[in-house]
Each structure stands twice: as C-alpha cells, then as structure tokens.
C-alpha cells in the first residue's frame, strides 16, 4: 500500500512538472528587426583616413583663456555633474543585478508567548506531551528561536545573468552619454567665446565709426554756417551719429548676456570673462580632416550610446521571455527553537532545519508577462530605429559641416575684399565732400555701408570659427 502511494506521488509530481514546463515554455511570437545601415565609404571625393577627433581638445582650441574656461566647466558645470550621478546610479544597478543571482542568506531571532485553550487540539496535545527529566510546559507557553535562512533562485534560463549584462550595457551607455555631454559643453563654450570676441570687435568698430561720424558732423556744421549745405544735411548727420551711438548699448548688452551664458556653463555667478584681445578676423582656423564615415561608429559618442542601448534592449527581450519558463528555487534554514532559553542550545532536541526546492511557472492569466514581453520587444525595435537614425544624423551633420566650412571660407574671402573697398570709399567720399564734389547723402550711405560690411565680415568670421567647432563636434571630438 505504501509503495503504491509513493508511486502515485511520483507520477503526480512528474505530471505537474511536465505541465509546468509545457505551459511555461510557450512564449508568443513577435516580429524582430535587425539594423540595416549601408554607410557610404566617403563624405566626398576625399578618402583621407586621418580624423580631427583623434586630437585632444586642448590641441584643437589653443586659446589659453578658452582652455581655462573649458577646464573650469568640466569641473563645475551642473548638468555634467548631474550626469555623473546618473552614472553612479547605473553603476549601483549593476551591483543590484549581480546580487540577484547569488544566494540570499539572513539571520533571524524571535521571542513570543502563546496561550492556547486547554480544550483545543493544540492545548490537548501540549497537555499530553511528556518530556523527560521532569521538564514541564510553562503556562502561558513562551517560545524562543534563532537561526539562518537562505534562498536561491537557480538561473536556469539566464534571466538573471542577462539582466545583469543589460545593467552593464546601460552603465556603459551612461558613460557615453557623459562623453556626449562633454562634447556639447566644449563646443558650446567655444561658440560663446568666439561670439564674445566678435562682439568686442564690433564694439571697437562702432567706437571708431562714432569718431569718424563726429568729425564729419563737425564739418557739416561748419559748412552750414558757411551756407554751403542746408539744415537737412546737419539733421541727417546728427541722426546718424545718434544711431551709431545707440549701437554701443545694444552691443554692450549682448556682451553681458554672452558673458553670463559662459558663466552659467562654467558654473559660477556673473563676473567679467577674461578673453583674448586678438581680433577675431586675425584668427586662423585649424585644418579639418574628416576621415571616413566608418570612423563615426567609433568616435561619435551618441552613436556608441545608441549601439549600447540597442544591445541592452536585446537582452531585456531575453529577460522578459525567460519569465515564461519555469523557475527553480531552493530554500534552506537551520537554527534552534525552545520554550525556555536554557534549552535553546540543546542538540538535537532544540535543533531545527529545513531544505526545500520549488518549481513554479505561470499557468493561467499570463497577461502581465505577455505585456512585459511585448513591451520589451517593441523597445528593442525602437532602439534599432534610434540607432539607424543616430548614424544617419551623424553622417548628414558631417556632410553639412564640411560643405559649410568650405563655403564660409570662400564667402569670407570675398567679404574681406568688400570691406577693403568700402573702407577706401569712406576716405574718398570724405575728401570729395570736403571739396564739394560729393553730396552729403553719398557720404552718409558710404559710411553706413562700410559699417554694415565690417559687421558682416566679423559675423562671417564668427560663423566660420563656429563651423570648425561644429565640425569637431560632428566628428565626435571634444570628450577625449
């Protein structure tokens, strides 16, 4: 009879295990997508494999004032420091995931008192229990225990290991996010710094033009007294002088705002920003070597970040799928328990221990697991599109900046010739006006055109310098 019962128990256990395995191993089928990128071999006719991003930013931005600002920003910028804390959070997540597939062991101790009814099953059993050596149960009945308890889920399907690998990839992705932020920070600082130099130069031009127009205004007033011109000419010249003076305050306000933008980036309150007194038009941009498009996959931090995020998303799909499979857990405990502390360490009378294995798998109502699996799969496909988009955007950014650098260089050369011609025309118009061979409107328009062309030349030079900054960013530089 006993043998038959044992045999039935084995059969039932086997049936249960088969049911759990069959029901748990069936996961819904989903659409998968792989990365599809056909990256061109070159950006243009050039096939130079050298690349500017291999140069450290200190060698690329050689201005000592700009270098000092970048060094300060890398230490004090609040957004960068916030990103560093995100990295710390990702690093802690790795430890948490690693701990999940190691055994959990804990120590516990407890004391309690229980009074049961005499005519209850437990009370009757306690009353009839005989203990040798004259030991009697106290009334009410206390209980003391302490011991170790351990539990461990066997990672049969790699769910916990893949979860830990995904945490590692997310950590590496956060590192690339930090590098990307450094690239953007270096570029934004350099861009603002060149804008500040451009404003200084424009203010200098305005001050010089105010002096020129004041001199012309004095001459026109003398000519008015000599009845050679009318009051209209005097009023027009006066208005032009006032207009030019008003430009001073507009530029000064822009200088303050640009300085404070730089102060914000370096993490300090408003103060004077030290900068070079060199004229912006005298700066010579460094030579850009774009390399080949394939190097973007190695140097662009946002591309590497998207690639790591894609790898982590693939592992998340495996983790979600493993939840359909049966999980095997082992629990064990050992300790001592007695109703009197003096018997607590008596062995084997007060010794207790246990060991158990547990096999569980979802049978019914697996909607939550299915939803999590479908979500993970959708996020993986989303990560594929994001990676493809990031690579495409990186290539287009480089192609655009290469074209912009070339066109701005040509534009600046022509504008420089235009400025020289207009500066000469100012001198000529003043001489002609003094000898009554030119109208005062010709003088006014010539001076205005010369001022505008000088402004345009500085702004073109600023755009040219910023194009080299953006080119450095587009190639993935700045962080190394």
Secondary structure, DSSP 8 states (H G I E B T S, - for coil): -HHHHHHHHHHHHHHHHHHHHHHHS---------------S-SSS------GGGS-HHHH---HHHHHHHHHHHHH-HHHHHHHHHHHHHHHHHHHHHHHTS-EEEEEEEEEEE---TTSHHHHHHHH---STT----SSEEEEEEEEEEEEEE-TTSHHHHHHHHHHHHHHHHHHHHHHHHHHHHHHHHHHHHHHHHHHHHHHHHHHHHHHHHHHHHHHHHHHHTTSS-HHHHHHHHHHHHHHHHHHHHHHHHHHHHHHHHHHHTT--S-------S-GGG----------GGGHHHH-HHHHHHHHHHHHHHHHHHHHHHTTS-EEEEEEEEEEEESSGGGTT-TTTTEEEEEEEEEE---S--HHHHHHHHHHHHHHHHHHHHHHHHHHHHHHHHHHHHHHHHHHHHHHHHHHHHHHHHHHHHHHHHHHHHTT-S-HHHHHHHHHHHHHHHHHHHHHHHHHHHHHHHHHHHTT-S--
